[in-house]
Amino acid sequence: FVILCSVQMISKQERGKFHRSLHGWFRKNGRDLPWRHTRDPYAILVSEFMLQQTTVAAVIPFFERWMRTFPDVASLSTAREELVLKLWEGLGYYSRARNLLRAAREIVASHGGKIPDDPRQLRELPGIGPYTASAVAAFAFDRCVPVLDANVIRVIARLFDFRKPVANAAGKLFLEQAARSLLPERGGYLHASSLMELGALICRAGRPDCASCPVRKFCCADTPEKIPVRAARKMVIHERDLRVFARRNGRVFLVPSEGPRWKGLWLLPPALLEGKVLFDLSYTVTRHRIRLEVSSARPRAGWKSFDPADLPPMPTPHRLALAALLAQH
């Protein structure tokens, strides 16, 4: 009973059967996530910003703390950037936090404090691309629009047995058309949530759990583990970042990031010369593999001192290094 191999072949009756199977499964098996307890457009906007390139499990405590501190657009729009970055500390990709703050200010200034329900208007806000605009429209306003995150891309590509690269223009166009062919006439929230959950729980990356799939009879893929087709990974760039640990009278010294990486955050000061490494760790930023090496140094002019109990926002690698060094010394 294969019906989805061609976008043009899908009839209204076949879509109805697909929806009943998929949506019924989601109602019974969907995870209990905090942003699914609300249709508040602001809360959903926050969750979507946080979920970009970050797992659900990692986001939940940050989302709950954020909503307690900034419960609405108005409260966020008047916040200081330093406080916003401090609250975001540990989530990474800090440009998301700055863009979220800018978007809140734009919503207040240009939309009377109300988040638009039109994806085209949403895309005009800072930090909002096609996916986030569609997600907010579907989850907050129940709009029937394609919501193509990594999970949904994988599901759609497998359903239609799409064996060409998904990241180029032709691949994106096909996925958009295929996703639109499956849209219901109403109930965008339920449909988008169901597809996304299917990709997260059943149609996982690698080898999916096809035996448990509620829509397996609609799937055209014979070897779903080979789909989606992605471009070869770019070469990893290895870097060293030499920093120093400086302390006087119990206070530690930091410097502001000069950007563009970690703009608005504070870092361990740069080392002028290589010294004995007291602490090191490696971390990844996009395709950069960075080795952070920290030696000791005396404070210098231009560095700012802080009480270790009251530190400014810092990126996770520098914050972990400083915590480890304070514990050792």
C-alpha positions in Angstrom: 0.0 0.0 0.0 2.6 2.5 -1.2 1.1 5.9 -2.1 3.7 8.6 -1.6 6.4 7.9 -4.2 5.2 10.8 -6.4 4.1 14.1 -5.1 1.5 14.3 -7.9 -0.1 10.9 -7.0 -1.3 11.9 -3.6 -5.1 12.2 -3.5 -7.2 13.8 -0.7 -8.4 10.4 0.4 -4.8 9.1 0.7 -3.7 12.1 2.6 -6.6 11.6 5.0 -5.4 8.0 5.7 -1.9 9.2 6.2 -3.0 11.9 8.6 -5.2 9.6 10.7 -2.3 7.1 11.1 0.3 9.8 11.9 -1.7 12.1 14.1 -3.3 9.2 16.0 0.2 7.9 16.9 1.4 11.4 18.0 -1.6 11.8 20.3 -0.6 8.6 22.1 3.2 8.9 22.0 4.2 12.6 21.8 6.6 13.7 24.5 5.6 16.0 27.3 7.6 19.1 26.5 7.1 22.4 28.2 6.5 24.4 25.0 3.8 22.0 24.1 1.7 23.2 27.1 1.2 26.6 25.5 0.2 28.3 22.3 1.8 31.6 23.5 3.6 32.8 20.4 6.4 34.3 22.5 7.1 31.1 24.4 7.2 29.2 21.1 9.5 31.8 19.6 11.9 31.4 22.5 11.8 27.6 22.3 12.5 27.6 18.6 15.5 30.0 19.0 16.9 27.7 21.7 16.3 24.5 19.8 18.4 25.6 16.8 21.4 23.3 16.8 20.6 22.1 20.4 19.0 19.0 21.8 15.6 19.0 23.4 17.0 17.6 26.7 19.6 20.4 26.9 17.1 23.2 26.1 14.3 22.3 28.7 16.0 23.8 31.9 17.2 26.8 30.0 13.7 27.4 28.5 12.0 27.1 31.9 14.5 29.5 33.6 14.2 32.0 30.7 10.4 32.1 30.9 10.6 32.8 34.6 12.9 35.7 34.0 11.4 37.1 30.8 7.8 35.9 30.7 6.8 38.0 27.7 8.1 40.1 24.8 7.9 43.3 26.7 10.1 42.1 29.6 12.7 40.8 27.1 12.7 43.9 25.0 13.8 46.1 27.9 16.5 43.7 29.1 20.2 44.5 29.1 22.2 42.4 26.6 24.6 41.3 29.3 21.8 39.8 31.4 20.4 38.0 28.3 23.7 36.5 27.5 24.3 35.5 31.1 20.9 33.6 31.1 21.9 32.0 27.8 25.3 30.9 29.2 25.9 27.2 28.5 23.6 26.9 25.5 26.2 28.1 23.0 25.7 29.9 19.7 25.2 33.2 21.5 24.2 35.0 18.3 20.8 33.3 18.9 20.4 35.2 22.2 21.4 38.5 20.7 19.0 38.0 17.7 16.2 37.0 20.0 16.7 40.2 22.0 16.7 42.2 18.8 13.6 40.4 17.5 11.8 41.2 20.8 12.7 44.9 20.4 11.5 44.9 16.8 8.2 43.2 17.7 7.5 45.9 20.3 8.6 48.8 18.0 7.0 47.7 14.8 4.2 45.2 15.7 2.8 46.7 18.9 4.3 43.9 21.0 2.4 41.1 19.1 4.3 38.4 17.2 3.1 38.2 13.6 1.3 35.1 12.4 2.4 35.4 8.8 5.7 33.6 8.0 6.7 36.3 5.6 6.4 39.0 8.3 8.2 36.7 10.8 11.1 36.3 8.4 11.7 40.0 8.5 12.6 39.8 12.2 16.2 39.4 13.3 17.5 35.8 13.5 14.4 34.2 11.9 14.9 32.2 8.8 12.4 30.0 6.8 12.3 27.2 9.3 11.8 29.3 12.4 9.1 31.4 10.7 7.2 28.3 9.6 7.6 26.7 13.1 6.2 29.7 14.9 3.3 30.0 12.4 2.4 26.3 12.8 2.9 25.8 16.5 1.6 29.2 17.7 -1.0 30.0 15.1 -2.0 26.6 13.8 -1.0 27.6 10.2 -0.7 24.7 7.7 2.8 25.4 6.4 5.7 23.0 5.8 8.0 22.9 8.9 11.3 21.5 7.6 13.7 20.8 10.4 16.3 18.0 10.3 13.8 15.4 11.6 11.1 16.3 9.2 13.6 16.5 6.2 14.6 12.9 7.1 11.0 11.7 7.3 9.9 13.4 4.0 13.0 12.2 2.1 12.4 8.6 3.3 8.7 8.6 2.6 9.3 9.7 -1.0 12.5 7.7 -1.4 14.3 10.8 -2.4 17.9 9.8 -3.2 19.4 13.1 -4.2 21.2 15.6 -2.0 18.7 17.4 0.3 20.8 20.6 0.9 21.1 21.9 -2.7 18.4 24.1 -4.4 16.8 21.2 -6.2 16.6 19.1 -3.0 15.1 21.9 -1.0 12.5 22.5 -3.7 11.5 18.9 -3.8 11.2 18.7 0.0 9.1 21.8 0.1 6.8 20.5 -2.6 6.6 17.0 -1.0 5.9 18.5 2.5 3.1 20.7 1.0 1.5 17.7 -0.7 1.0 16.2 2.8 -0.4 19.2 4.5 -3.9 18.9 6.0 -6.6 21.5 5.3 -6.4 22.6 9.0 -4.5 21.6 12.1 -1.0 22.8 11.3 0.1 22.5 14.9 -0.8 18.8 15.1 0.6 17.9 11.7 4.0 19.6 12.2 4.3 18.2 15.7 3.5 14.7 14.5 6.1 14.7 11.7 8.8 16.2 13.9 8.1 13.7 16.6 8.1 10.8 14.2 11.6 11.8 13.1 12.8 12.2 16.7 11.5 8.9 18.1 11.0 6.5 15.2 12.4 7.6 11.9 15.8 8.4 13.5 19.1 9.1 11.8 20.9 6.0 10.8 18.7 2.9 11.1 15.1 3.8 11.9 12.6 1.7 13.9 10.5 0.9 10.9 8.6 -1.9 12.7 7.1 0.7 15.1 6.4 3.3 12.4 2.7 4.3 12.3 3.1 5.3 8.6 5.4 2.5 7.4 2.8 1.3 4.8 3.0 4.7 3.1 6.8 4.7 2.9 8.6 4.2 -0.4 12.2 3.7 1.0 13.7 0.2 0.7 16.9 1.2 2.4 15.9 4.2 4.6 19.2 4.1 6.5 20.8 5.5 3.4 18.5 8.5 3.3 18.7 11.5 3.3 21.6 12.0 1.0 23.9 14.8 2.3 27.0 16.4 1.0 30.4 15.3 2.1 31.5 16.9 5.4 33.9 19.8 5.1 37.4 19.4 6.4 37.8 20.1 10.1 40.0 23.1 10.9 42.3 22.6 14.0 43.2 25.6 16.1 45.0 26.4 19.3 43.8 29.1 21.7 46.4 30.2 24.2 45.0 31.9 27.3 46.1 32.8 30.8 44.7 32.5 34.3 45.5 35.6 36.3 44.3 36.3 39.8 45.0 39.0 42.5 43.4 39.3 46.0 41.0 36.6 45.2 39.7 38.2 42.0 40.1 36.8 38.5 40.9 38.8 35.4 39.0 38.6 32.1 38.7 40.5 28.8 35.7 41.1 26.6 35.6 39.2 23.3 36.5 41.3 20.3 34.2 39.1 18.2 32.9 38.0 15.9 32.9 34.7 17.9 31.4 35.2 21.3 30.6 38.8 20.9 29.4 40.3 24.1 31.0 37.6 26.3 34.0 37.7 28.5 37.1 35.5 28.1 40.3 34.4 29.8 43.0 36.9 28.6 45.1 35.9 25.6 48.6 34.6 26.3 51.5 36.7 25.0 53.9 33.8 25.2 53.6 30.1 25.6 53.9 28.9 29.2 53.4 25.8 31.3 49.9 24.6 30.6 47.8 24.4 33.8 44.6 23.3 32.1 43.5 22.3 28.6 40.4 21.2 26.9 39.1 20.7 23.3 35.8 21.8 21.9 34.1 22.3 18.5 32.6 25.4 16.9 30.9 24.5 13.6 33.9 22.8 11.7 36.6 24.3 13.9 38.2 22.0 16.5 39.8 24.2 19.1 42.3 23.3 21.8 42.1 25.7 24.7 45.4 25.9 26.6 45.6 27.9 29.8 48.9 29.0 31.5 49.4 31.4 34.4 50.3 35.1 34.2 50.3 38.3 36.2 47.5 40.7 35.6 48.1 43.4 33.0 46.7 46.8 32.3 43.4 46.7 30.5 42.2 43.4 32.0 39.2 43.7 34.2 38.9 41.9 37.6 35.8 40.0 38.8 34.7 38.3 42.0 34.5 34.5 41.1 31.1 34.5 42.7 29.8 37.2 40.4 31.2 36.5 36.9 29.9 38.1 33.7 28.6 35.9 30.8 31.3 33.6 29.5 31.4 30.9 26.8 31.3 27.3 28.2 35.0 26.4 27.4 36.4 29.4 29.2 33.9 29.1 32.1 34.8 25.4 32.6 38.6 26.2 32.4 38.2 29.0 35.0 36.2 26.8 37.3 38.7 24.0 37.2 41.7 26.4 37.8 39.9 28.1 40.8 39.3 24.6 42.2 43.0 23.7 41.8 44.4 27.0 43.2 
